[in-house]
Amino acid sequence: MPESRVGVLVPAYRAERTIARVVSLIRATVDLPVVVVDDGSGDGTSEAARAAGATVVTLEQNGGKGTALWRGMAKCREMGLDWVVTVDADGQHLPQEISRFLPLTNSDKCGLVVGARELRPRSMPWPRVCSNRLTTALLELQAGCRLWDSQCGYRMYRIQAVMESKLPEQGRFEWESSALVRIARRGWKIERVGISTVYEDEGSHIHPWRDTARFIRLWFGLWRVVFART
């Protein structure tokens, strides 16, 4: 079996202050192409990422994290990549842990690898622990398998699995939840690697009430995927 080609995908929104450091650390840690999707930031995110050595996809309007991930994966597929490790632009994901994901590219059954943090109050605020445990349990009911940490964006996706799973081309944070269920229901295996918990709530683009409402709508809608024959 030919060796898989892996890239690193960074969705970024108004990340001018942090993106250059994130890209530089990734490139200093692993010899992999880095693709940054500037999700309609309107600041210097694209320029900073490009100057740090990333391939940049610039969206004219903000479409949300799911949109940025989809567009980035489409670009990575054009580049001939088979897998992408997704890293947030705010520095919460440690680039030196990318190497933990890479051995799983040798699996012909794995479609997605979840970065699993320690979900305990000593590692992150207890409301986030409770929220994560609840959403993970609800999505596990639909996926039919363990998901460990449904709210962590530090993941590795097999691009083929994403494209086969009929994921929407647009979306916000709920897109990542949909990916877990759709890829699992398509017959791909979900694996995990342990990662460090680096929790900083400052600068988060999550809107608790709005994004909770989106998750609820998504969860009910995903039952159609669960009961679909294909």
C-alpha positions in Angstrom: 0.0 0.0 0.0 1.5 3.4 -1.0 2.4 5.7 1.8 -0.3 8.2 2.8 0.2 11.9 2.2 -0.7 14.0 5.3 -1.2 17.7 5.7 -2.1 20.1 8.5 -5.3 22.2 8.1 -5.8 25.3 10.2 -9.2 27.1 10.0 -8.7 30.7 11.0 -11.0 33.6 11.8 -9.5 37.0 12.9 -6.3 35.2 13.9 -3.8 37.8 12.8 -2.3 37.9 16.2 -1.6 34.1 16.6 -1.6 32.5 13.2 2.0 33.1 12.2 3.3 31.5 15.4 1.0 28.5 15.0 2.1 27.9 11.4 5.7 28.4 12.3 5.5 25.9 15.2 3.8 23.3 13.0 6.4 23.7 10.3 9.2 23.5 12.8 7.7 20.3 14.3 6.6 18.2 11.3 7.6 18.1 7.7 4.0 18.4 6.4 2.3 20.9 4.1 0.2 23.5 6.1 -3.1 24.9 4.7 -4.7 27.8 6.4 -8.3 28.8 5.5 -8.9 32.5 6.3 -12.7 32.4 7.0 -13.5 36.0 5.9 -11.4 37.5 8.7 -11.0 41.0 7.2 -7.7 41.5 9.0 -4.2 40.4 8.3 -4.7 36.7 8.9 -4.1 35.6 5.3 -0.9 37.7 5.0 0.5 36.5 8.3 -0.2 32.8 7.5 1.3 33.2 4.0 4.4 34.9 5.3 4.9 32.0 7.8 4.9 29.5 4.9 1.4 28.2 4.7 -0.8 27.7 1.6 -3.7 30.0 2.2 -7.3 29.8 1.0 -9.1 33.1 1.6 -12.9 33.1 1.9 -14.5 36.5 1.1 -17.2 36.1 3.7 -17.3 34.4 7.1 -19.0 31.0 6.7 -18.1 29.3 10.0 -15.7 26.7 11.1 -17.4 23.9 9.2 -17.3 25.8 6.0 -13.6 26.6 6.5 -12.9 22.9 7.2 -14.8 21.7 4.1 -13.1 24.2 1.8 -9.7 23.4 3.3 -10.2 19.7 2.8 -11.2 20.3 -0.8 -8.0 22.2 -1.3 -6.0 19.4 0.4 -7.6 16.8 -1.9 -6.5 19.0 -4.9 -3.0 18.9 -3.5 -3.1 15.1 -3.5 -3.3 14.6 0.3 -5.0 11.6 1.8 -5.3 12.8 5.4 -5.4 16.2 7.3 -4.7 17.0 10.9 -6.9 19.9 11.9 -5.4 22.4 14.3 -7.0 25.5 15.8 -5.5 28.9 15.0 -5.5 30.1 18.6 -2.6 28.0 19.8 -4.6 25.7 22.1 -3.4 22.6 20.2 0.3 21.7 20.7 2.0 21.0 17.3 4.4 18.6 18.9 1.5 16.2 19.4 0.7 16.0 15.7 3.1 13.0 15.6 0.7 11.0 17.9 -1.9 11.0 15.1 0.4 9.9 12.2 0.7 6.1 12.9 -3.0 5.7 12.4 -2.7 6.7 8.7 -1.5 3.0 8.3 -5.1 1.8 9.0 -7.3 1.1 6.0 -10.4 1.1 8.2 -9.9 4.3 10.2 -11.8 7.4 8.9 -11.3 9.8 11.7 -9.0 10.2 14.7 -10.2 12.2 17.7 -7.8 14.1 20.0 -9.1 13.2 23.4 -8.4 15.5 26.3 -8.8 14.8 30.1 -12.4 15.8 30.7 -12.1 16.7 34.4 -12.7 19.9 36.3 -9.1 20.3 37.2 -8.3 20.5 33.5 -11.1 22.8 32.3 -14.1 24.7 33.8 -16.7 22.3 35.1 -19.5 23.7 32.9 -17.4 22.8 29.8 -16.7 19.3 31.2 -20.4 18.7 31.7 -21.3 20.1 28.3 -18.7 18.0 26.6 -19.6 14.8 28.4 -23.3 15.3 27.6 -22.8 16.1 23.9 -20.3 13.3 23.5 -22.8 10.8 25.0 -25.7 12.0 22.8 -23.6 11.7 19.7 -22.3 8.3 20.7 -25.9 7.1 20.7 -26.1 8.0 17.0 -22.6 7.1 15.9 -22.9 3.6 17.5 -19.3 3.8 18.9 -17.1 5.6 21.4 -16.2 9.2 20.5 -14.4 10.3 23.7 -14.2 14.0 23.2 -16.8 15.4 20.7 -15.9 19.0 21.2 -12.1 18.8 20.5 -11.1 20.2 17.1 -7.7 18.6 17.2 -8.4 15.6 14.9 -7.1 13.8 11.9 -9.6 13.2 9.0 -9.2 10.7 6.1 -10.3 13.0 3.2 -11.9 10.0 1.4 -14.1 9.4 4.5 -15.2 13.0 4.6 -16.1 13.1 0.9 -18.0 9.8 1.1 -20.1 10.8 4.2 -22.2 13.5 2.5 -21.2 16.2 5.0 -22.5 19.7 4.2 -20.2 22.1 2.5 -21.2 24.8 4.9 -21.6 25.0 8.7 -20.2 26.3 11.9 -19.1 24.4 15.0 -21.9 21.8 14.7 -20.2 20.5 11.5 -17.6 18.7 13.6 -20.3 16.9 15.5 -22.0 15.9 12.3 -18.7 14.6 10.9 -18.3 12.2 13.9 -21.7 10.6 13.3 -21.7 10.6 9.5 -18.3 9.1 9.2 -19.0 6.4 11.7 -22.3 5.5 10.1 -20.6 5.3 6.8 -18.7 2.3 8.2 -15.4 4.0 9.0 -13.7 3.3 12.3 -13.2 6.2 14.8 -10.0 6.1 16.7 -8.5 8.2 19.5 -5.2 9.6 20.7 -4.6 11.3 24.0 -3.7 15.0 23.9 -2.9 17.7 26.4 -5.6 19.9 27.7 -4.7 23.5 27.0 -7.8 25.5 27.9 -8.2 29.2 27.3 -11.7 30.6 26.9 -10.4 34.1 25.9 -11.0 34.9 22.2 -13.4 31.9 21.6 -15.7 32.4 18.7 -18.3 30.0 20.3 -21.6 31.6 21.2 -23.1 29.3 23.9 -26.8 29.9 23.3 -26.7 30.1 19.5 -24.3 27.2 19.1 -26.3 25.1 21.6 -29.4 25.7 19.6 -27.6 24.6 16.4 -26.4 21.4 18.1 -29.9 20.5 19.2 -31.2 21.0 15.7 -28.3 19.0 14.3 -28.8 16.1 16.8 -32.5 15.6 16.0 -31.7 15.9 12.3 -28.9 13.3 12.5 -31.4 10.6 13.3 -32.2 10.5 9.6 -28.6 9.5 9.0 -28.8 6.8 11.7 -31.9 5.2 10.2 -30.9 5.7 6.6 -30.2 2.5 4.6 -27.2 4.1 2.9 
